[in-house]
């Protein structure tokens, strides 16, 4: 493992590793560290008391963050006819059908962050499962990315819709914005995410649901957040 940078060590020195902070205080610590040469993302890791091996304990969803993510999202839409025109007018970056599918399959083209499809195009999109699935790009009706309302779906993605999904270790990883955001913007984005994850708690999940929470910037150390402070706000 390489030696930690001077900025990282300085940031870590500000944090009491034995303590779990309240959300607002924790975010302030994360953002107080000296900045890198780029606008770092602020990322959240949530350890959940679920067993993802069981289908009834899978936690997955999507939410439009109140203040967006600070990122430009390139959206690809599989549609035809009137819906193709609707997608173009709504600001989709790429719109098409078989032509785009062949480009992805044959050329390995992946210059997009989100994929939306109308239901009648899923026979085309389905063939791309091995490419899009592992990258988390496969359209899903539960996430609002398989829909006839393509204009709204595109608007949501451009506005800062983030998807969250528990991994094999029972952890949800996602970004809640950029370090350059105002403190209240990050706070509101974070709380919106926690509210959504808490609401998505499976009925079969027993014991403590929010077990551990950590917030960090792209290049910075993690700050432990007290799950009780987050849950009390969501209640």
C-alpha positions, -999 to +999 in steps of 0.1 A: +000+000+000+014+034-009+021+061+016-008+084+024-006+119+010+000+149+032-035+161+026-050+127+035-029+126+067-040+161+076-077+152+070-074+120+090-059+139+120-091+160+122-112+129+127-117+109+159-117+073+146-133+060+178-163+082+175-195+081+154-206+117+145-240+132+138-247+136+101-243+174+100-211+174+120-197+144+100-204+161+067-187+193+080-156+173+088-155+156+054-157+190+037-133+208+060-102+190+047-080+207+022-093+202-013-076+182-041-071+197-075-105+185-087-140+187-072-143+155-053-175+135-050-189+130-015-197+093-011-217+073+013-213+036+024-242+021+044-238-013+060-272-029+063-285-058+084-297-079+055-285-110+037-285-102+000-283-139-009-320-140-001-342-124-027-366-111-001-338-091+016-325-073-015-325-036-011-326-017-043-341+016-055-336+050-070-341+085-059-338+120-074-316+139-050-329+174-040-298+191-053-286+166-079-252+149-080-231+176-096-223+153-124-234+155-161-253+123-169-253+110-205-285+092-212-291+066-239-327+059-248-340+028-267-372+040-284-389+042-318-416+062-335-431+090-315-412+080-284-379+084-302-389+120-311-401+126-275-367+114-262-348+137-285-369+167-275-364+158-238-327+160-241-315+124-244-279+122-255-284+092-277-316+077-291-321+047-313-328+010-315-310-018-334-283+006-345-273+014-309-275-022-298-252-033-326-228-005-317-227-017-281-223-054-290-199-051-318-178-020-309-179-021-271-194+014-271-203+025-236-202+063-237-232+068-214-241+066-178-278+056-179-300+036-202-338+041-206-360+019-228-397+018-237-412-016-229-416-025-266-378-021-270-368-046-243-365-075-268-336-055-283-322-044-250-324-079-236-297-091-259-273-066-242-277-081-207-242-095-205-228-061-213-251-038-195-260-060-165-225-062-148-222-024-152-255-016-136-268-001-168-296-026-176-330-008-177-354-019-149-391-010-145-386-009-107-361+019-112-382+038-136-359+032-166-383+009-185-412+032-192-434+049-218-429+082-201-394+087-215-395+125-211-400+122-173-374+095-170-348+116-189-357+146-167-351+126-135-317+113-147-305+147-158-318+162-125-296+138-104-313+105-100-291+080-082-296+043-080-287+023-048-283-014-045-269-035-017-239-055-027-229-091-017-214-078+015-246-060+025-233-025+017-249+003-003-224+026-020-235+058-037-226+095-042-246+123-027-229+153-045-197+172-048-175+187-022-182+222-037-219+219-027-232+241+001-233+222+034-272+223+035-273+208+000-252+179+010-271+175+042-305+174+024-291+150-003-277+127+023-309+127+044-330+120+013-309+090+005-311+076+041-349+082+041-352+061+009-330+033+022-348+031+055-382+031+036-368+002+015-362-020+045-373-056+037-400-070+060-378-101+064-349-081+078-344-087+115-323-070+141-305-037+135-310-025+099-287+005+097-255-010+112-227+013+101-225+045+080-194+061+066-190+093+045-159+103+026-147+123-003-131+106-033-096+110-020-103+115+017-106+094+049-140+080+060-160+096+088-182+073+108-218+085+112-241+076+140-270+056+124-293+067+153-290+104+143-300+095+107-329+072+116-343+098+141-346+124+113-362+098+090-388+088+115 
